[in-house]
Structure formats: C-alpha cells, structure tokens
C-alpha cells in the first residue's frame, strides 16, 4: 500500500494505491462547521442528489447507468464529526482491467455527475425527486425515536448538554423539513458547492497522477481550499455531582445510559490510552463491567462501554430490570474507581496490545477501512498504521490510571421499562 496526498487548489486528493482489491473505491467528502438549523436540509440534499441527475432524471435511468458501469454502486451519507457536519458520496466499481478500457473514467464521470449536475429546472430541484426524498426523510425522522436504545442515547446527550453539537437530532426535525422547498434546497446546494471544504479519497490499483489530471478536467467546483478548524469537542464544565434523569416508556426492559466527559486528554491519550481504558472497562466479554455486573451479579442482560475521541465522551449502556438500577450504577461506579486506583494488570495491557495490532492488520483487508484510516489522519490528526503499531507498544499501567482520573461521570439516564426482576424471572 502506498499513500500520496495531492494538494490541489479547490480540493485535496488522497490516493491509496494497492493491488489487493478488484475494485476501486472513491469517497468525496464535503464538510462545514455544524449548524443545527442545517442538519435537516443537508440530509435531504444528500438524498435528492442520489435520486436523479440532469442526464438521468429518474431512478430507472440511474439504475440503467449503474448496470452499464458493471454494477457501479454508490451511496450518500450525512453525519456529524465533532464540530463538523459531513456529507460523503461514496462509490465502488470494478477495476477496469476486469471490465473494459475506459471504465475508470466513465465511472468517475458518473460519480461527478451525481454531485455536479443535479436534476434542476429554473433554479429548483426536480419536484418529483424532491417529493420522494422529502417523504423518505419525514418517515426517518418520525421513526427515529421508535428505537428505545437510540432514543435513550439521544436523551442522555441532551441531558448532558442540550446546546452541544453532539445533542443535535442526527437526521433533523419535522419543523425544519416543512420549511424546505425545491428552490431553497437548490440555494443550499449552491452554497455547499461554493463554500464547503472538499476532499477526495481513492483506494485501488490507480495511477495517482492520471487520476489527479482526470479529476481536474472533470470536477469543477468554485470553492477554494482553506485550512479547516479542529473537529474536536472539548469540555470546560464538569458536574461536581452526577445528574440522574429517569423517564418511563412502554417497553419491557429498562435501558441504562451513563455519559462521562473526558477532561482535556493529551493527544497520546486520545489516540491510544482511551481505547485501552474503554476496553478494560466495558469493551468486551472479559471487561470489568461485563464480568462484574453481568456475570458475577446477574444485574443486566447486556452491558458495554464505548468512547468517542472526537467528542471526548465515554458512554456506558446496559439493559436492566427497572428495580436493578441502584445496584447496577453502584457497581459501575465501583469498577471505574478501581481502575482509577490502579487495579490494572500487565497481562490485560498486553492482551489489548495484541488485539490492537491484529485489528491494524485487518484494516489492510478493506478499502473502506483504509479510506477511513486516511480520513482520520486528515481530519483528526490520527497516526498512520506504521506509527500506530509502534505507539501502542508504549502503553503502561500508569497511563491508564492517569487517564482514568480524567473520566468525569456526568449524567446517568434511565429509560424505565415496565418489568421488574421478579416479573422477568416469572416469565
């Protein structure tokens, strides 16, 4: 694998050259600082762009084109990365040596067509495509909170800080959706194409120089590449006493969510120590929380933790019976305190390092994982694989203990179901 970055005027091109795959994978990323009022319209824009183009004005014509390109597949995703809103257009298609000469250029032209040549008439997106996508997004917004776990996670984040970017509704709101018209959506599209920061990531058996020249001749945007700000969210306020919030819902099992803020970790802690701490606490079947709360005390159906380096947050999630709330939270606090007091074994660290190095090797087996790796280097200043494999070997018990002191318990949220422990046993 060879990686090269081309710093072009309107965008940066990142080429990962490898002969390992039969496909070429491309991801075009557009980003701008997150504004909550733009979340809905940005989600809708991604859906509409993928619905049709000027040359292929319906799903049927879009489908015919993908078949002509030997199963060209693409998708549009809109999501948050720390302080930024990201929209990515991803495509995967066969290396032309398995199809016919010229298919690389044709595939790239179609990808660029989706982004640059939308189905627009008189300064407005096509009404039919707009209506289809608006109804689809409306259904997604209405059904978002139907998933109890997803709802509980959102309510936890709102309880921690309702004004934080991480507390925003990921797919937008019905109120904002109703305000959007085909005209206003096209105006927003023009703003995106003029002012968003753009990066293009390519993984496959491709020639970087040829690809650069091809994109410069085919992909014309007016934005000027400028330095972006950090994606990282930092916290300046920490609760002296943990906030506890409970809410009832007509569900059987209760869902416990715990949110922790991480107090200004170092770069090395964010990149490496956070992962080790999370793994020890609740990252798998041999973690402290799983073994103590679930296996030894049978207090939950499931329990695990996860960490977000870009948000400097750590979450703990458990499925419990409603009358097990107090005992479960007590044990979770106890296990967190034990790590902070130095209850960490060298063999646990060695086991984690072995697992980490194995996961690094697995990254090389997936074009999407390789692109995600380079994206993390570009946007989050993460390290390349060869550096990761060296840096993780430096992990020590003392580092974990120091990091544990920076994990500040902020909010405990319980979405309380109907079933008690006795009722669960009676079933």
C-alpha positions in Angstrom: 0.0 0.0 0.0 1.2 3.5 -0.9 -0.4 6.7 0.1 0.0 10.1 -1.5 -1.8 13.4 -1.0 -2.2 15.9 -3.8 -2.9 19.5 -2.6 -5.0 21.0 -5.4 -6.5 24.4 -5.3 -10.2 23.5 -5.0 -9.7 20.3 -3.0 -7.3 17.7 -1.8 -6.9 14.3 -3.5 -5.8 11.4 -1.3 -4.7 8.3 -3.3 -4.2 4.9 -1.6 -2.5 2.7 -4.2 -2.9 -1.0 -3.7 -3.2 -4.0 -6.0 -5.0 -6.0 -3.3 -8.6 -5.3 -4.4 -10.5 -5.9 -7.6 -12.5 -2.7 -7.1 -11.8 1.0 -7.0 -13.4 2.8 -4.1 -13.9 6.6 -4.1 -15.2 8.8 -1.4 -15.9 12.5 -1.9 -16.2 14.4 1.4 -17.8 17.8 1.8 -17.8 19.4 5.3 -18.6 22.6 7.1 -19.0 23.7 10.7 -22.2 22.2 12.2 -25.2 24.5 12.4 -28.2 22.8 13.9 -30.6 24.5 11.6 -28.8 23.0 8.6 -29.0 19.3 9.7 -32.4 18.6 8.1 -31.7 20.3 4.8 -28.3 18.7 4.5 -29.8 15.3 5.0 -32.4 16.0 2.4 -29.8 17.3 -0.1 -27.9 14.1 0.0 -31.0 12.0 -0.7 -32.1 14.3 -3.6 -28.7 14.3 -5.3 -28.7 10.5 -5.3 -32.3 10.2 -6.6 -31.6 11.6 -10.1 -29.4 13.8 -12.3 -29.8 16.1 -15.2 -28.9 13.4 -17.7 -30.5 10.6 -15.7 -33.8 12.2 -14.4 -35.3 9.1 -12.7 -34.4 6.1 -10.6 -34.9 3.9 -13.6 -32.4 5.8 -15.7 -30.0 5.9 -12.7 -30.3 2.1 -12.4 -29.7 1.6 -16.1 -26.5 3.6 -15.8 -25.1 1.7 -12.9 -25.7 -1.6 -14.8 -23.9 -0.2 -17.8 -20.9 0.5 -15.5 -20.8 -3.2 -14.4 -22.6 -2.8 -11.1 -21.4 0.6 -10.1 -22.7 1.2 -6.6 -22.9 4.4 -4.7 -24.4 6.0 -1.5 -24.7 9.3 0.1 -24.2 9.8 3.9 -24.6 12.8 6.1 -23.3 12.6 9.7 -21.6 14.6 12.4 -17.9 14.5 13.2 -17.3 16.6 16.3 -17.9 20.2 15.4 -18.4 19.5 11.7 -21.2 18.3 9.5 -20.0 15.8 6.9 -21.6 14.7 3.7 -19.9 11.9 1.8 -20.6 10.5 -1.7 -19.1 7.0 -1.9 -18.8 4.8 -4.9 -17.3 1.4 -5.6 -16.8 -0.2 -9.1 -14.7 -2.9 -10.7 -11.1 -2.1 -11.7 -11.2 -1.6 -15.5 -8.8 -4.5 -16.1 -11.7 -6.8 -15.1 -14.2 -5.0 -17.4 -13.0 -2.9 -20.4 -10.7 0.0 -21.1 -12.0 3.5 -20.2 -14.4 2.3 -17.4 -12.4 4.1 -14.7 -13.1 7.5 -16.5 -16.7 6.7 -17.2 -17.3 5.7 -13.5 -15.7 8.8 -12.2 -17.7 10.9 -14.7 -20.9 9.4 -13.4 -19.9 10.0 -9.8 -19.1 13.6 -10.6 -22.4 13.9 -12.5 -24.3 13.0 -9.3 -22.6 15.7 -7.4 -22.2 18.4 -10.0 -25.1 18.0 -12.4 -28.3 17.7 -10.3 -31.8 17.4 -11.8 -32.7 21.1 -11.7 -35.2 23.3 -13.6 -35.4 27.0 -13.3 -33.4 27.3 -10.1 -35.2 24.5 -8.3 -34.7 20.8 -7.8 -37.0 18.5 -9.7 -40.3 18.4 -7.9 -40.8 14.6 -8.2 -37.4 13.7 -6.9 -37.8 16.3 -4.1 -41.2 14.9 -3.0 -39.9 11.3 -2.9 -36.9 12.2 -0.8 -38.9 14.6 1.5 -41.3 11.8 2.3 -38.5 9.4 2.9 -36.7 11.8 5.3 -40.0 12.5 7.0 -40.5 8.8 7.7 -37.0 8.5 9.0 -37.4 11.4 11.4 -40.8 10.2 12.7 -39.4 6.6 13.3 -36.1 7.7 14.8 -37.2 7.6 18.4 -39.2 4.4 17.9 -36.0 2.5 18.7 -35.7 2.6 22.5 -31.9 2.4 22.6 -31.5 5.1 20.0 -34.0 7.3 21.9 -32.2 6.7 25.2 -28.8 7.7 23.8 -30.2 10.9 22.4 -31.9 11.8 25.6 -28.7 11.1 27.5 -26.8 13.5 25.3 -29.5 16.2 25.6 -29.4 15.8 29.4 -25.6 16.2 29.4 -25.8 19.5 27.4 -28.8 20.3 25.2 -26.8 23.0 23.4 -23.8 20.9 22.5 -23.4 19.8 18.9 -23.5 16.1 20.0 -27.0 16.6 21.3 -28.5 17.5 17.9 -31.0 15.2 16.2 -28.9 13.4 13.6 -31.5 13.3 10.8 -33.1 16.7 11.5 -36.5 17.8 12.6 -40.0 17.8 11.1 -40.3 21.5 11.8 -37.2 22.3 9.7 -38.3 19.8 7.0 -41.6 21.5 6.4 -39.8 24.8 5.6 -37.7 23.4 2.8 -38.8 23.9 -0.8 -37.1 22.7 -4.1 -35.9 26.3 -4.5 -34.4 26.7 -1.0 -32.8 23.3 -1.3 -31.1 24.3 -4.6 -29.9 27.5 -2.9 -28.4 25.5 -0.1 -26.8 23.1 -2.7 -25.1 26.1 -4.4 -23.8 27.3 -1.0 -22.3 23.8 -0.3 -20.6 23.7 -3.7 -19.1 27.1 -3.2 -18.1 27.1 0.4 -17.7 23.5 1.8 -14.2 22.1 2.3 -13.8 19.2 -0.1 -11.5 16.1 0.0 -11.5 13.1 -2.4 -10.2 9.8 -1.2 -9.4 6.9 -3.7 -8.4 3.4 -2.9 -7.4 0.8 -5.6 -5.0 0.0 -8.3 -4.9 3.5 -9.8 -2.3 5.9 -11.0 -2.3 9.0 -8.8 -1.0 11.4 -11.5 -3.6 10.2 -14.1 -6.3 10.4 -11.5 -5.3 13.9 -10.5 -5.4 15.1 -14.1 -8.7 13.3 -14.7 -10.4 15.0 -11.7 -9.1 18.4 -12.5 -10.5 18.2 -16.0 -13.9 16.7 -14.9 -14.7 18.0 -11.4 -15.0 21.8 -11.5 -16.1 23.5 -8.2 -15.7 27.1 -7.2 -14.7 26.5 -3.6 -11.1 27.5 -2.6 -9.3 25.0 -0.3 -8.6 26.6 3.0 -7.4 25.3 6.4 -10.2 23.7 8.4 -10.6 24.1 12.2 -10.3 21.2 14.6 -13.2 18.7 14.7 -12.5 18.1 18.4 -15.0 19.0 21.1 -13.5 19.9 24.5 -15.3 20.4 27.8 -14.8 23.3 30.2 -17.6 22.5 32.7 -17.8 19.3 34.8 -20.5 18.4 37.3 -19.5 18.0 40.9 -22.4 15.7 41.4 -23.7 13.4 38.8 -27.0 14.3 37.2 -29.6 11.5 37.3 -32.6 11.5 35.0 -35.4 9.0 34.7 -38.1 8.6 32.1 -40.8 6.0 31.7 -41.8 4.3 28.4 -44.0 1.4 27.4 -41.2 -1.0 26.9 -40.3 -4.3 28.7 -36.7 -3.9 29.5 -35.2 -0.7 31.0 -32.2 0.9 29.3 -29.5 2.5 31.4 -27.2 5.1 29.8 -24.3 6.7 31.5 -22.4 9.6 30.0 -18.8 10.7 31.0 -16.8 13.7 29.9 -13.1 13.3 29.4 -11.1 16.2 30.8 -8.7 17.5 28.2 -6.8 14.3 27.3 -3.4 14.6 25.7 -3.0 13.6 22.0 -1.5 10.3 23.0 -4.3 9.6 25.5 -6.9 10.4 22.9 -5.3 8.1 20.3 -4.2 5.2 22.4 -4.9 5.3 26.2 -8.7 6.0 25.7 -9.1 2.8 23.7 -7.3 0.7 26.4 -9.3 2.2 29.2 -12.6 1.6 27.3 -11.6 -2.0 26.6 -10.8 -2.6 30.2 -14.0 -1.0 31.5 -16.6 -2.4 29.1 -15.2 -3.2 25.7 -15.9 -6.9 25.6 -16.8 -10.1 27.3 -13.7 -10.1 29.5 -14.2 -6.4 30.6 -14.7 -5.3 34.2 -18.4 -4.3 33.7 -19.3 -7.5 31.8 -17.7 -9.8 34.4 -18.8 -7.9 37.5 -22.2 -6.5 36.7 -23.5 -9.3 34.3 -21.6 -12.5 35.1 -21.0 -12.3 38.9 -24.1 -10.3 39.9 -26.6 -11.1 37.1 -27.8 -7.5 37.2 -28.2 -6.9 33.5 -28.9 -8.5 30.1 -26.1 -6.7 28.4 -23.5 -4.1 29.2 -20.7 -2.4 27.4 -18.9 0.9 27.1 -17.8 3.0 24.1 -15.6 6.0 23.7 -15.6 8.9 21.2 -12.3 10.7 20.9 -13.6 13.4 18.7 -16.3 14.3 21.3 -14.2 13.5 24.3 -17.1 11.4 25.7 -17.4 7.9 27.1 -20.7 6.1 27.3 -21.9 3.1 29.2 -25.0 1.2 28.2 -26.9 -1.6 29.9 -30.2 -3.4 29.6 -31.6 -4.0 33.1 -34.8 -4.6 35.0 -36.1 -1.4 36.5 -35.6 -2.4 40.2 -31.9 -3.1 39.5 -31.0 0.5 38.7 -29.4 1.4 42.1 -27.3 -1.7 42.4 -26.1 -1.6 38.8 -25.0 2.0 39.0 -23.2 1.4 42.3 -21.2 -1.4 40.8 -20.4 0.6 37.6 -19.0 3.4 39.8 -17.0 0.9 41.8 -15.4 -0.6 38.8 -14.5 2.8 37.4 -12.9 3.7 40.8 -10.9 0.5 40.9 -9.2 1.3 37.6 -8.5 4.9 38.8 -6.9 3.5 41.9 -4.5 1.2 39.9 -6.4 -2.1 39.6 -4.8 -2.8 36.2 -2.8 -5.9 35.4 0.1 -6.0 32.9 -1.4 -9.0 31.2 -4.5 -7.0 30.5 -2.5 -4.4 28.7 -0.5 -7.0 26.8 -3.8 -8.7 25.7 -5.2 -5.4 24.5 -2.0 -4.5 22.5 -2.1 -7.9 20.8 -5.8 -7.3 19.8 -5.0 -3.8 18.7 -2.2 -4.9 16.4 -4.4 -7.6 14.9 -7.1 -5.0 14.2 -4.4 -2.9 12.4 -3.7 -5.8 10.1 -7.4 -6.3 9.3 -7.6 -2.6 8.2 -5.5 -3.5 5.2 -8.1 -6.0 4.0 -10.8 -3.4 3.4 -10.8 -0.5 1.0 -13.3 1.4 3.1 -11.3 0.8 6.3 -8.2 2.1 4.5 -10.1 5.2 3.4 -11.4 5.7 7.0 -7.8 5.5 8.2 -6.7 8.2 5.9 -9.7 10.4 6.7 -8.9 10.1 10.4 -5.3 11.2 9.6 -6.6 14.2 7.6 -9.4 15.3 9.8 -8.5 14.1 13.3 -4.7 14.1 13.1 -4.6 10.4 13.8 -1.5 8.4 13.0 -0.8 6.1 10.0 -0.7 2.4 10.5 3.0 2.0 10.9 3.1 4.7 13.6 0.1 3.2 15.4 1.8 -0.2 15.6 4.8 1.4 17.3 3.0 3.9 19.6 0.5 1.3 21.1 3.5 -0.6 22.4 4.3 2.3 24.8 1.1 1.8 26.8 1.6 1.4 30.6 -0.5 0.9 33.7 0.4 4.3 34.9 -1.0 5.9 31.7 -4.4 4.1 32.2 -4.6 5.3 35.9 -3.7 8.9 34.9 -6.4 8.8 32.1 -9.0 7.3 34.5 -8.7 10.5 36.7 -9.8 12.5 33.6 -13.0 10.5 33.1 -15.7 12.6 34.8 -19.1 11.0 35.4 -21.6 13.5 34.2 -25.1 12.1 33.7 -27.0 8.8 34.4 -30.1 8.4 32.3 -32.7 5.6 32.8 -35.4 4.8 30.2 -37.5 2.9 32.6 -39.5 -0.1 31.3 -42.3 -2.0 32.9 -40.7 -5.2 34.1 -39.1 -5.8 37.5 -36.6 -8.5 38.2 -39.2 -10.7 39.8 -41.5 -10.3 36.8 -38.7 -11.2 34.4 -37.9 -14.4 36.4 -41.6 -15.4 36.4 -41.7 -15.4 32.6 
